[in-house]
């Protein structure tokens, strides 16, 4: 069965600084990978997804993520963080042998210092 | 932009009451999902449906039930609410199982 680990519960960065949120997954074959963002009291919004092809994926709001099979990772990056990026970020994995049901990580809460 | 709606957004109710959380989508998606999320925690799948008259239990055991009589509608029912049911419930839909899931805004339930 697949699993997802987001090792950082909280991350604080200064506005304008770069950001990297870590995500590691466990699955035997190539999974489907997603990053979602959740603002307080809201549902989840898709930032980007990886199904196949180019391992560097561009998303909305200036985010990107890189799939590294050798490290079983799908880390989310942004070169310059804005105060509006403060939110909870969830990595998720889906796989064909689980009928593509998504397994979510525990989330990383991003705080942005002015 | 996805069109998926949940009502109510917030619900405070007493123990033992029957409640139904509504979820509707206007995208014609066959696949619909219910997740439970406690504050600051990950989402857990509690129910899903791959089409009309198809419902399955998810990975997290739940006392709730669901129905799928129409493609666009996937309500979740708790026959007798308890304080342990206090949580946020998120509904999602997708065109196909391997496609992106689009989420509604969620229902925050508080059972007193």
HADDOCK unambig.tbl for C-alpha pairs under 7 A between the chains (distance, minus, plus):
assign (segid A and resid 42 and name CA) (segid B and resid 105 and name CA) 4.92 0.50 0.50
assign (segid A and resid 42 and name CA) (segid B and resid 106 and name CA) 6.53 0.50 0.50
assign (segid A and resid 43 and name CA) (segid B and resid 90 and name CA) 6.84 0.50 0.50
assign (segid A and resid 43 and name CA) (segid B and resid 103 and name CA) 5.77 0.50 0.50
assign (segid A and resid 43 and name CA) (segid B and resid 104 and name CA) 5.48 0.50 0.50
assign (segid A and resid 43 and name CA) (segid B and resid 105 and name CA) 4.00 0.50 0.50
assign (segid A and resid 43 and name CA) (segid B and resid 106 and name CA) 5.57 0.50 0.50
assign (segid A and resid 44 and name CA) (segid B and resid 103 and name CA) 5.60 0.50 0.50
assign (segid A and resid 45 and name CA) (segid B and resid 103 and name CA) 6.94 0.50 0.50
assign (segid A and resid 99 and name CA) (segid B and resid 97 and name CA) 6.71 0.50 0.50
assign (segid A and resid 100 and name CA) (segid B and resid 97 and name CA) 5.59 0.50 0.50
assign (segid A and resid 100 and name CA) (segid B and resid 98 and name CA) 5.32 0.50 0.50
assign (segid A and resid 104 and name CA) (segid B and resid 42 and name CA) 6.10 0.50 0.50
assign (segid A and resid 104 and name CA) (segid B and resid 43 and name CA) 6.04 0.50 0.50
assign (segid A and resid 105 and name CA) (segid B and resid 42 and name CA) 5.92 0.50 0.50
assign (segid A and resid 106 and name CA) (segid B and resid 41 and name CA) 5.53 0.50 0.50
assign (segid A and resid 106 and name CA) (segid B and resid 42 and name CA) 4.23 0.50 0.50
assign (segid A and resid 107 and name CA) (segid B and resid 41 and name CA) 6.92 0.50 0.50
assign (segid A and resid 107 and name CA) (segid B and resid 42 and name CA) 6.20 0.50 0.50
